[in-house]
Amino acid sequence: MTQPTGPSELVTLDDVLAHLNIDNPTANQTTELQGFIDAATIYIQAQTGPIIPKQFTETHNGGGTTIVLRNPPVMQVDSVVEYVGPTGYTLTRADLGTDSGAYSYSLDDPRGGIIRRRWNGGLVGAFIGGERNVLVTYWGGQGADQRTSAWRCCRTSPACTSRRSWARTLTATTPRWVTPR
């Protein structure tokens, strides 16, 4: 499968330079501002979940009917493989409400990262029992339409607003040449 579309970064260095009215930045300025961008991106995604599409590969225990992926929301699932000993069986995706074969799965809740094992007729069944015997490769992220709302969410969420120290630290350590509009 191909990589889903979405932003490669929350804000570009060029956007920040334009916002700060810096026409000819020095190497030190670009390095420092990129560091701020990288730190802000990590912080925001820790609060909101992945925004920038990223591929994840996870192993899960079989035996249950449901697997909850660790990095929702899920943009797309590339593969689900059940292992019985050293032999892997690739499951095919079955859309909800469709007749599926014995080796299939459905992504029932992309926002929550919930995958269910499907058997003949689309019936829910258990993944083959085992420890770390189900391998799932998928893309997590919220996509381009969520880029702006992530910034808004971080500014207004209790987790961010109750921890204003990161903003005070950023302001206290911001060099004089960085003067916002």
C-alpha positions in Angstrom: 0.0 0.0 0.0 1.1 3.6 -0.4 1.6 6.2 2.3 -1.6 8.1 3.1 -1.6 11.8 2.4 -1.0 14.2 5.2 1.3 16.9 6.3 5.0 16.1 6.6 5.3 18.7 9.4 2.9 20.8 11.5 4.5 24.1 10.5 7.4 24.7 8.1 10.5 26.7 8.9 9.6 29.1 6.0 6.2 29.7 7.6 7.9 30.6 10.9 10.4 32.8 9.3 7.7 34.7 7.4 5.6 35.0 10.6 8.6 36.5 12.4 9.5 38.8 9.4 13.0 37.3 9.1 14.0 37.7 5.4 17.7 36.5 5.6 18.1 34.1 8.5 21.5 33.1 9.7 22.4 29.4 10.1 22.1 29.8 13.8 18.7 31.3 13.5 17.4 28.5 11.3 18.9 25.8 13.5 17.4 27.3 16.6 13.9 27.9 15.1 13.9 24.3 13.7 14.7 23.1 17.2 11.6 25.0 18.5 9.5 23.6 15.7 10.6 20.0 16.4 10.0 20.4 20.2 6.6 21.9 19.6 5.7 19.1 17.2 6.6 16.4 19.8 4.7 18.2 22.5 1.5 18.7 20.4 1.5 15.1 19.2 1.9 13.9 22.7 -1.3 15.8 23.6 -3.3 15.0 20.5 -2.0 11.7 19.2 -0.2 11.4 15.8 -1.1 14.0 13.3 1.7 13.6 10.8 1.3 10.2 9.1 3.7 7.6 10.5 4.0 3.9 9.8 3.8 1.6 12.9 4.5 -2.2 13.2 3.2 -3.8 16.3 2.9 -7.3 17.7 -0.2 -8.3 19.7 -1.3 -11.4 21.6 -3.9 -13.6 19.8 -6.8 -15.4 21.4 -9.2 -12.5 21.6 -11.7 -11.1 19.1 -10.3 -7.6 19.2 -6.9 -5.9 18.9 -6.5 -2.3 20.1 -3.6 -0.6 18.2 -1.3 1.6 20.2 -1.1 4.7 18.0 -4.6 5.7 16.9 -6.2 7.3 14.9 -5.5 4.8 12.1 -5.4 6.2 8.6 -4.9 2.8 6.9 -3.9 -0.8 7.7 -1.2 -2.2 5.4 -1.2 -5.8 6.8 -2.5 -8.1 9.6 -0.6 -11.4 9.8 -1.5 -14.2 12.2 1.3 -16.6 13.1 0.9 -20.3 14.0 4.4 -21.2 14.9 6.7 -19.9 12.2 4.0 -19.9 9.5 2.3 -16.5 8.9 -1.2 -16.2 7.5 -2.0 -12.8 5.9 -5.5 -11.7 6.7 -7.5 -9.7 4.1 -9.5 -6.7 5.0 -13.3 -7.2 5.2 -15.5 -4.1 5.2 -18.2 -4.1 7.9 -21.4 -5.9 6.8 -19.7 -7.8 3.9 -19.3 -11.5 3.5 -15.6 -12.4 4.2 -13.4 -15.4 4.0 -12.0 -17.3 6.9 -8.8 -15.3 7.0 -10.0 -11.7 7.3 -10.2 -8.7 9.7 -12.1 -5.4 9.9 -11.0 -2.0 11.1 -14.1 -1.3 13.1 -13.0 2.0 14.7 -10.2 3.9 13.1 -10.3 6.7 15.7 -9.8 4.1 18.5 -7.6 1.8 16.5 -9.9 -1.2 16.9 -9.4 -4.3 14.7 -11.6 -7.3 14.9 -11.0 -10.8 13.5 -13.6 -11.9 11.0 -14.5 -15.4 9.8 -16.8 -16.7 7.1 -19.9 -14.7 6.6 -18.3 -11.7 8.4 -18.8 -13.2 11.8 -16.6 -12.0 14.6 -14.2 -14.7 15.8 -11.0 -15.0 17.8 -7.5 -14.4 16.5 -5.4 -17.6 16.7 -4.2 -17.9 20.3 -0.6 -17.2 21.1 1.8 -14.7 22.6 2.8 -11.8 20.3 1.6 -13.9 17.3 -0.4 -11.2 15.5 1.7 -8.6 13.5 -0.1 -5.4 12.4 1.5 -2.8 10.1 -0.5 0.4 9.7 -0.3 4.2 9.3 -1.4 6.3 12.2 -2.1 10.1 12.0 -4.9 12.5 11.6 -4.0 14.0 8.2 -3.9 17.4 6.7 -7.3 18.6 7.9 -6.3 18.1 11.5 -3.1 20.2 11.4 -4.7 23.5 12.4 -7.1 22.0 14.9 -4.1 20.3 16.6 -2.6 23.7 17.4 -5.9 25.0 18.6 -6.5 21.9 20.7 -3.1 22.3 22.3 -3.6 26.0 23.1 -7.0 25.3 24.7 -6.8 21.9 26.3 -6.4 21.6 30.1 -3.3 19.6 29.7 -1.6 22.4 27.8 -3.1 25.4 29.6 -2.3 24.1 33.0 1.3 23.8 32.1 2.2 27.2 30.9 5.8 26.8 32.1 6.9 25.5 28.6 5.7 28.8 27.1 7.4 30.9 29.8 10.6 28.9 29.3 10.4 29.5 25.5 9.8 33.2 26.0 12.6 33.5 28.5 15.1 31.8 26.2 13.9 33.4 23.0 16.7 35.5 21.6 16.2 39.2 21.1 16.2 38.9 17.3 13.0 36.8 17.4 10.3 39.5 17.6 6.8 38.3 16.8 4.5 40.5 14.7 
